[in-house]
């Protein structure tokens, strides 16, 4: 078993996770901080413009994240991530979390501009 990846949480994620019930919050944070490379690669990619993000379901929530190594190799010319560091690619960046029910209502969910995300 490989060791867990280092995790970077964006400000957007931190704000959203604080609005989640404590029991769910603890489970989600535990799962994210204990993910290794194989766990990340099992998660599916989003379709369309945000295809550099991976999605993960955890209970009633969907989490959007990127594995830096994969993102750097495949998408660095398409996006300009402000924390990209080619010397430290073995990490996970968690962008945001939302209730799955909310995501299935298109008018409630807005596209994410990665250049406007706060770290």
Long-range contacts (C-beta under 8 A, 24 or more apart in sequence): 1-36, 2-36, 2-37, 2-38, 3-36, 4-33, 4-34, 4-35, 4-36, 5-35, 5-36, 5-37, 5-40, 5-67, 5-90, 5-91, 5-92, 6-90, 6-91, 6-92, 7-32, 7-33, 7-35, 7-91, 7-92, 7-93, 7-94, 8-83, 8-91, 8-92, 8-93, 8-94, 8-119, 9-94, 10-93, 10-94, 10-95, 10-96, 10-117, 10-118, 10-119, 11-117, 11-118, 11-119, 12-95, 12-96, 12-117, 12-118, 13-94, 13-95, 13-96, 13-97, 16-96, 16-97, 16-98, 17-97, 20-61, 20-97, 24-59, 24-60, 24-61, 27-58, 27-59, 28-58, 28-59, 28-61, 28-63, 28-97, 31-58, 32-63, 32-65, 32-92, 32-94, 35-92, 37-67, 37-90, 40-65, 40-67, 40-70, 40-92, 41-67, 41-70, 49-111, 50-111, 50-112, 51-75, 52-78, 52-79, 53-95, 57-100, 60-99, 60-100, 60-101, 61-97, 61-98, 61-99, 61-100, 62-97, 62-98, 62-99, 62-100, 62-103, 63-94, 63-96, 63-97, 64-94, 64-95, 64-96, 64-97, 64-112, 65-92, 65-93, 65-94, 65-95, 66-92, 66-93, 66-95, 67-91, 67-92, 68-92, 68-93, 79-114, 79-115, 80-114, 80-115, 81-114, 82-115, 82-119, 83-119
